[in-house]
Amino acid sequence: MAIQHKKKIGVYHWDTFDNETLLMDEFETFEEANKFVRTRYNGRIGPSGADRIDIVDRQGNILAEFLIT
């Protein structure tokens, strides 16, 4: 995945059907990004799912990942 975000943290949605990774939003803190994911995908996060949401830092490290339906 190529880093596209300018702030410290980026939230990316990997669409497995189209095999595309899209930048959803960017944040200054992990806490802000985590809250965004949990609010936006409320009820869709689980142990399995077709798509994946990654919270990524500027170095490209995945700080958290969520499977969504």
DAFEN-V164071 format. One record per backbone hydrogen bond with DSSP energy under -0.5 kcal/mol. CO is the residue of the C=O (numbers start at 0). NH is the residue of the N-H. Records with the same first field share a line. If there is no record, write none. Layout:
BEGIN
CO = NH  NH
END
This chain:
BEGIN
7 = 57
8 = 26
9 = 11  55
10 = 23  24
11 = 13  53
12 = 14  21
13 = 15  51
14 = 18  19
19 = 14  21
21 = 12  23
24 = 10
26 = 8
28 = 32
29 = 33
30 = 34
31 = 35
32 = 36
33 = 37
34 = 38
35 = 39
36 = 40
38 = 41
40 = 43  44
43 = 68
45 = 66
50 = 67
51 = 13
52 = 65
53 = 11  55
54 = 62  63
55 = 9
56 = 59
60 = 56  62
63 = 54
65 = 52
66 = 45
67 = 49  50
END
